[in-house]
Amino acid sequence: MPFLSADTAHLCLRILAAALGGYALCWAIFYLLCSWLPYEKATVWYLTGQLAPLPFVGVLLWAFVSPSAWRALGWPLLWAAAIALVGWLA
């Protein structure tokens, strides 16, 4: 008898994708805004705290709407890497 059924494993992977993808996307946006905006880090931190629920909700919705669990994990992490790269280049 397997430890987890296939449906339970996919659900756990989607929950993990929502949590990790949202977290990574929020930090990538924070990194981009810190390097791009001409404000102090405390001001950008406050702004990002106000905007943080938006990527989390978007990634949460994407995690349960996407066709596969791996796609739910891959796309938010790919977006986070791209945004962080733009922040690093700015």
C-alpha positions as CSV (number, residue, x, y, z in Angstrom):
1,M,0.0,0.0,0.0
2,P,1.6,3.3,-1.0
3,F,2.1,6.1,1.5
4,L,0.2,8.6,-0.6
5,S,-2.2,8.1,-3.5
6,A,-1.6,9.9,-6.7
7,D,-4.3,12.4,-6.1
8,T,-3.0,13.2,-2.7
9,A,0.5,13.6,-4.0
10,H,-0.7,16.0,-6.8
11,L,-2.7,18.0,-4.2
12,C,0.4,18.3,-1.9
13,L,2.5,19.3,-4.9
14,R,0.0,22.0,-5.8
15,I,-0.1,23.3,-2.3
16,L,3.7,23.4,-2.2
17,A,3.7,25.2,-5.6
18,A,1.3,27.8,-4.3
19,A,3.4,28.4,-1.2
20,L,6.9,28.3,-2.7
21,G,5.9,30.0,-5.9
22,G,4.1,32.9,-4.1
23,Y,7.0,33.3,-1.7
24,A,9.6,33.3,-4.5
25,L,7.6,35.7,-6.6
26,C,7.1,38.2,-3.7
27,W,10.8,38.2,-3.0
28,A,11.7,38.6,-6.6
29,I,9.3,41.6,-6.9
30,F,10.8,43.1,-3.7
31,Y,14.3,42.7,-5.1
32,L,13.3,44.3,-8.4
33,L,11.6,47.2,-6.7
34,C,14.6,47.8,-4.3
35,S,17.0,48.0,-7.2
36,W,14.7,50.0,-9.5
37,L,12.9,52.5,-7.3
38,P,14.9,55.5,-6.0
39,Y,13.5,55.2,-2.5
40,E,15.0,53.9,0.8
41,K,14.7,50.2,1.5
42,A,12.2,50.8,4.3
43,T,9.8,52.6,1.9
44,V,10.1,49.8,-0.7
45,W,9.6,47.2,2.1
46,Y,6.4,48.9,3.1
47,L,5.2,49.1,-0.5
48,T,6.0,45.5,-1.1
49,G,4.2,44.6,2.1
50,Q,1.1,46.3,0.7
51,L,1.5,44.6,-2.7
52,A,2.5,41.1,-1.4
53,P,-1.0,39.6,-1.3
54,L,-1.4,40.1,-5.1
55,P,1.3,37.7,-6.3
56,F,0.4,35.2,-3.6
57,V,-3.3,35.2,-4.7
58,G,-2.3,34.9,-8.3
59,V,0.1,32.0,-7.7
60,L,-2.5,30.3,-5.5
61,L,-5.1,30.5,-8.2
62,W,-2.6,29.4,-10.8
63,A,-1.6,26.4,-8.7
64,F,-5.1,25.0,-8.8
65,V,-6.1,26.0,-12.3
66,S,-3.0,24.9,-14.2
67,P,-3.3,21.6,-16.2
68,S,-0.5,19.8,-14.3
69,A,1.1,20.0,-10.9
70,W,4.6,20.4,-12.3
71,R,3.4,23.3,-14.4
72,A,1.9,24.9,-11.3
73,L,5.3,24.7,-9.7
74,G,7.4,25.7,-12.7
75,W,5.8,28.8,-14.0
76,P,5.9,30.9,-10.8
77,L,9.5,29.9,-10.2
78,L,10.4,30.8,-13.7
79,W,8.7,34.2,-13.4
80,A,10.5,34.8,-10.1
81,A,13.8,33.9,-11.6
82,A,13.2,36.3,-14.6
83,I,12.1,39.1,-12.4
84,A,15.1,38.6,-10.1
85,L,17.4,38.6,-13.1
86,V,15.9,41.9,-14.3
87,G,16.4,43.3,-10.8
88,W,19.9,42.1,-10.8
89,L,20.6,43.7,-14.2
90,A,19.0,47.0,-13.2
